[in-house]
Structures are given as C-alpha cells and as structure tokens.
C-alpha cells in the first residue's frame, strides 16, 4: 500500500472536506445562485464555499505558507519559500450544467518548484496524488503514463477556448493538425483531470493554452512523477507563467509537439504558444 507523507495527508484531508459540500451542491445544481465573472466564465457559490474550506484547512495545517487561489488570488506567507496553489473547482462549467466531471486541485510549491500535488475527483472518489521523487498514485495504485508509440494509436485530450478567451484561429489550426494524425481527441473540460488522466495512462497526451497556474500545477507534478514529459506547446518549461501545456509519454511528446508547432507557425501568431 502506498504511504502518504504528512503534507499529502494535509492536502488529501482538505480536498475531501471541501468535496463533501461540493457533492451536496452538485446534487442541487439547479438551485445554485450563479454570478457572471466574465464572458462565458462563471463563478458559483460552490466555488467560493469550497475555497473557504480549503484555505482554512491548509492554513490551519501550515499557517506560514503562502496561498495562490483561483477566486481570492495571492496571499504571501511568512515562510517565504512555500506556497499552496489551489483550484477549488476545476471544471466549473461542467459542474453548473450537471456534468459529473470536475475536481479539486491542490499543489505545493517550494522555492518556485512544484513538489507535491493532489487532484481529487469527488464524484468517482478518485484521488490522484504524488510528491517529487516519490511517484504518482491513484488512491493506492502506482501510476505510469501509457506506452503507446504511434500517433495513429493515440487518444489525445485538449481544452478549447471559449467566448472571450484565447486565440481561436490558432487553436483550430492545432486541432485540425491533430485530428488528421491521432486515433481520437477528447475535450472533457477539466485541465486538472486531463493531466491526471495522462499520468494514469488513460490519455496518451494532452495540450492546451491560456490556462492558469491553479489549473495545472498539481497535474504537472503528477505527469512527471508518472514518467511522462511536460512542456509548453512551444517547447519551453515555464508552464505556470505561460499557461501553455503539452503532456505526453516519452514516445509521443516530441511528435505531438512538432505537429502542434508546425500548425501554429502556419496560421497563428507566436504569442499563442
């Protein structure tokens, strides 16, 4: 059985406590009050309640750590070296439409490097977790990325820009290029779970642009600890700042990256990567 460290236990406990209310809210999704945060982007009371629980639990366990949270932003900590990066509800649009595919994502950053991560799917009761150098796990099972070598056998996930967000023409160029080469493309609406699924070998690869640090921080750690490769679509390694992510196994990372970069060079601005 996999043995969780103290810090993973803190993250696990916080995620499960916040998830209990999320699941209750999901059961009453039609009654939730929802306010607009931007074009086609919503924030629900469920988001805010979950974030409040997560902030309280993480702060209680590690009072000196900083925080970066989707709804309330950044709060420096006295520690100065550690920071929690938290998305209380990744897949808000799914949640608000009654689609049971969303997650809580918590990462721990130490001096600019992600050292631990948890992605919890409360509907399926799946806890994806890992620590730097310690591997990645789904509940008690060790995770490894897939072993597929050929694009024509690969199922790849992505995230599509919506109204008011992202460069639609650049994304469509990458989508067209990938569609012509891979066995299938999936768009499920939760970046945190997309990355966790790459780590679990459910997807052979995943790419997306215009993300936020809280969407991907925990997932980046999971992919790396499951033996995968992760970078920006353009090939760099500043994913938390750029919001650009390409994750895959060691056989497919380079060919998928080449495919996407050639598509972007053919029809989009360099800013898109």
C-alpha positions as CSV (number, residue, x, y, z in Angstrom):
1,X,0.0,0.0,0.0
2,X,1.2,3.5,-0.9
3,X,2.2,5.5,2.2
4,X,1.2,9.2,2.1
5,X,3.5,11.8,3.7
6,X,2.3,14.3,6.2
7,X,1.9,17.0,3.6
8,X,-0.1,14.7,1.3
9,X,-2.3,13.8,4.2
10,X,-2.9,17.5,4.8
11,X,-3.9,18.1,1.1
12,X,-6.0,14.9,1.0
13,X,-7.9,15.9,4.1
14,X,-8.5,19.4,2.9
15,X,-9.7,18.2,-0.5
16,X,-12.1,15.6,0.9
17,X,-13.6,18.1,3.4
18,X,-14.2,20.7,0.7
19,X,-15.6,18.0,-1.6
20,X,-18.3,16.9,0.8
21,X,-20.1,20.3,0.3
22,X,-19.3,20.3,-3.4
23,X,-21.1,17.0,-3.9
24,X,-24.1,18.2,-1.9
25,X,-24.2,21.4,-4.1
26,X,-23.8,19.3,-7.2
27,X,-26.9,17.4,-6.2
28,X,-28.8,20.7,-6.1
29,X,-27.1,22.4,-9.0
30,X,-30.3,23.9,-10.4
31,X,-30.8,25.8,-7.2
32,X,-27.3,27.3,-7.1
33,X,-27.0,31.1,-7.4
34,X,-24.5,32.0,-10.1
35,X,-22.9,35.3,-10.9
36,X,-21.0,36.2,-14.0
37,X,-17.2,36.5,-13.8
38,X,-16.6,37.2,-17.5
39,X,-17.9,36.2,-20.9
40,X,-18.9,32.5,-20.7
41,X,-17.0,32.1,-17.4
42,X,-18.9,31.6,-14.2
43,X,-18.2,31.6,-10.5
44,X,-20.6,29.8,-8.3
45,X,-21.2,29.9,-4.6
46,X,-20.0,26.3,-4.6
47,X,-16.6,27.6,-5.8
48,X,-16.4,30.1,-3.0
49,X,-17.5,27.8,-0.3
50,X,-15.0,25.1,-1.4
51,X,-12.2,27.7,-1.5
52,X,-13.1,28.9,2.0
53,X,-12.8,25.4,3.4
54,X,-9.5,24.7,1.6
55,X,-8.0,28.0,2.8
56,X,-9.0,27.3,6.4
57,X,-7.7,23.7,6.3
58,X,-4.4,24.4,4.6
59,X,-3.7,27.5,6.7
60,X,-4.5,25.6,9.9
61,X,-2.0,22.9,9.0
62,X,0.7,25.2,7.6
63,X,0.0,28.7,8.9
64,X,3.2,30.3,7.5
65,X,2.7,29.1,3.9
66,X,1.6,31.4,1.1
67,X,-1.5,30.9,-1.0
68,X,-2.5,31.3,-4.6
69,X,-6.2,30.6,-5.1
70,X,-8.4,31.0,-8.1
71,X,-11.1,33.1,-6.5
72,X,-9.2,35.1,-3.9
73,X,-5.8,35.5,-5.6
74,X,-2.4,35.5,-4.0
75,X,-1.6,35.9,-0.3
76,X,2.1,35.9,0.7
77,X,3.2,33.7,3.6
78,X,5.6,34.4,6.4
79,X,7.6,31.3,5.3
80,X,8.5,32.9,2.0
81,X,9.5,29.6,0.4
82,X,6.3,27.6,0.3
83,X,3.0,28.3,-1.4
84,X,-0.2,26.4,-1.9
85,X,-1.6,26.7,-5.4
86,X,-5.3,25.8,-5.3
87,X,-8.3,25.4,-7.7
88,X,-11.4,24.7,-5.5
89,X,-13.4,23.6,-8.5
90,X,-11.7,22.8,-11.8
91,X,-14.5,22.2,-14.3
92,X,-16.9,24.8,-13.1
93,X,-18.9,24.9,-16.3
94,X,-19.4,21.1,-16.2
95,X,-20.5,21.4,-12.5
96,X,-23.0,24.1,-13.3
97,X,-24.5,22.1,-16.1
98,X,-24.8,18.9,-14.1
99,X,-22.0,17.2,-15.9
100,X,-20.2,14.9,-13.3
101,X,-16.6,15.7,-14.3
102,X,-14.8,18.2,-12.1
103,X,-12.1,18.2,-9.5
104,X,-10.3,19.9,-6.6
105,X,-6.6,20.6,-7.4
106,X,-4.0,21.4,-4.7
107,X,-0.3,21.8,-5.4
108,X,2.6,22.7,-3.0
109,X,5.3,25.0,-4.5
110,X,8.7,25.1,-2.8
111,X,11.0,27.9,-4.0
112,X,9.3,28.0,-7.4
113,X,9.1,24.3,-7.9
114,X,6.1,22.1,-7.5
115,X,6.9,19.4,-5.0
116,X,3.5,17.8,-4.2
117,X,0.1,17.6,-5.9
118,X,-3.4,16.3,-5.4
119,X,-6.2,16.2,-7.8
120,X,-9.4,14.8,-6.3
121,X,-12.5,13.8,-8.3
122,X,-15.3,13.6,-5.7
123,X,-17.9,12.0,-8.0
124,X,-15.7,9.0,-8.7
125,X,-13.8,9.2,-5.4
126,X,-10.5,9.1,-7.3
127,X,-7.6,10.8,-5.5
128,X,-4.6,11.4,-7.8
129,X,-1.6,12.3,-5.8
130,X,2.2,12.5,-5.8
131,X,5.4,14.0,-4.5
132,X,8.6,14.9,-6.2
133,X,10.8,11.8,-6.3
134,X,8.1,9.6,-4.8
135,X,5.9,8.7,-7.8
136,X,2.3,9.3,-8.6
137,X,-0.7,7.3,-7.4
138,X,-4.4,6.9,-8.0
139,X,-5.7,6.1,-4.5
140,X,-3.3,3.3,-3.6
141,X,-2.2,2.3,-7.1
142,X,1.1,3.5,-8.6
143,X,0.6,5.3,-11.9
144,X,2.5,5.2,-15.2
145,X,1.9,7.0,-18.4
146,X,0.9,5.0,-21.4
147,X,3.4,3.1,-23.5
148,X,1.9,3.8,-27.0
149,X,4.4,4.9,-29.6
150,X,2.4,5.8,-32.6
151,X,0.3,8.9,-33.2
152,X,-2.3,6.9,-35.1
153,X,-3.0,4.8,-32.0
154,X,-3.0,7.7,-29.6
155,X,-6.0,9.3,-27.8
156,X,-5.2,12.8,-27.0
157,X,-7.1,15.3,-24.8
158,X,-7.3,19.1,-25.3
159,X,-9.1,22.2,-24.0
160,X,-10.9,24.5,-26.3
161,X,-11.0,28.3,-25.9
162,X,-14.5,29.7,-25.4
163,X,-16.1,33.1,-26.0
164,X,-13.8,36.0,-25.0
165,X,-10.8,33.7,-24.2
166,X,-7.8,32.6,-26.3
167,X,-6.8,32.7,-29.9
168,X,-9.5,30.7,-31.6
169,X,-7.8,30.6,-35.0
170,X,-4.5,29.3,-33.6
171,X,-6.3,26.7,-31.6
172,X,-8.3,25.5,-34.6
173,X,-5.1,25.1,-36.5
174,X,-3.7,22.8,-33.9
175,X,-7.0,20.9,-33.7
176,X,-7.0,20.3,-37.4
177,X,-3.4,19.1,-37.4
178,X,-4.0,16.7,-34.5
179,X,-7.3,15.4,-35.9
180,X,-5.5,14.2,-39.1
181,X,-2.9,12.2,-37.2
182,X,-4.3,10.7,-34.0
183,X,-6.8,8.0,-33.2
184,X,-9.1,10.3,-31.2
185,X,-9.4,13.7,-29.5
186,X,-11.3,14.3,-26.3
187,X,-12.4,17.5,-24.6
188,X,-13.7,16.9,-21.1
189,X,-13.5,20.4,-19.6
190,X,-11.1,20.0,-16.6
191,X,-7.4,20.6,-17.2
192,X,-6.5,19.1,-13.8
193,X,-8.2,15.9,-14.6
194,X,-6.8,15.9,-18.2
195,X,-3.3,15.9,-16.7
196,X,-4.2,13.3,-14.1
197,X,-5.5,11.1,-16.9
198,X,-2.3,11.4,-18.8
199,X,-0.4,10.4,-15.7
200,X,-2.8,7.4,-15.3
201,X,-2.3,6.3,-19.0
202,X,-5.9,7.0,-19.8
203,X,-4.9,9.6,-22.3
204,X,-1.7,9.4,-24.4
205,X,-1.3,13.1,-24.5
206,X,-2.9,16.5,-23.7
207,X,-2.4,20.0,-24.9
208,X,-4.0,23.4,-24.0
209,X,-3.1,27.1,-24.0
210,X,-4.2,30.1,-22.0
211,X,-4.5,28.2,-18.7
212,X,-3.8,29.5,-15.2
213,X,-1.3,28.2,-12.6
214,X,-4.1,26.7,-10.4
215,X,-5.4,24.7,-13.3
216,X,-2.2,22.8,-14.0
217,X,0.2,23.0,-11.0
218,X,-0.8,19.7,-9.4
219,X,-1.2,17.9,-12.8
220,X,2.3,18.9,-13.9
221,X,3.7,17.1,-10.9
222,X,1.6,14.0,-11.5
223,X,2.6,13.7,-15.1
224,X,6.3,14.0,-14.3
225,X,6.1,11.5,-11.4
226,X,4.3,9.0,-13.6
227,X,7.2,9.1,-16.1
228,X,5.7,11.5,-18.6
229,X,7.1,14.6,-20.3
230,X,5.6,18.0,-20.0
231,X,6.5,21.4,-21.5
232,X,4.9,24.4,-23.1
233,X,3.4,23.8,-26.5
234,X,6.3,25.9,-27.9
235,X,8.9,23.7,-26.1
236,X,9.7,25.9,-23.1
237,X,9.3,25.0,-19.5
238,X,7.6,28.0,-17.9
239,X,4.1,26.5,-17.9
240,X,2.8,28.1,-14.7
241,X,3.5,31.6,-16.2
242,X,2.6,31.0,-19.8
243,X,-0.4,28.7,-19.3
244,X,0.7,26.6,-22.2
245,X,0.9,22.9,-21.7
246,X,1.8,19.8,-23.7
247,X,2.0,16.5,-21.7
248,X,2.6,13.0,-23.1
249,X,4.7,9.9,-22.7
250,X,8.3,9.9,-23.8
251,X,7.5,8.4,-27.2
252,X,4.8,10.9,-28.2
253,X,5.8,14.2,-26.6
254,X,8.2,15.2,-29.4
255,X,5.9,14.2,-32.4
256,X,2.8,15.8,-30.9
257,X,4.9,18.9,-30.1
258,X,6.2,19.1,-33.7
259,X,2.7,18.7,-35.1
260,X,1.3,21.5,-32.9
261,X,4.2,23.9,-33.5
262,X,4.1,23.4,-37.3
263,X,0.3,24.1,-37.2
264,X,0.8,27.3,-35.1
265,X,3.6,28.5,-37.4
266,X,1.4,28.0,-40.4
267,X,-1.6,30.1,-39.2
268,X,-1.2,31.8,-35.8
269,X,0.8,34.4,-34.0
270,X,3.8,33.3,-31.9
271,X,2.0,34.8,-28.9
272,X,-0.3,31.8,-28.9
273,X,2.4,29.5,-27.7
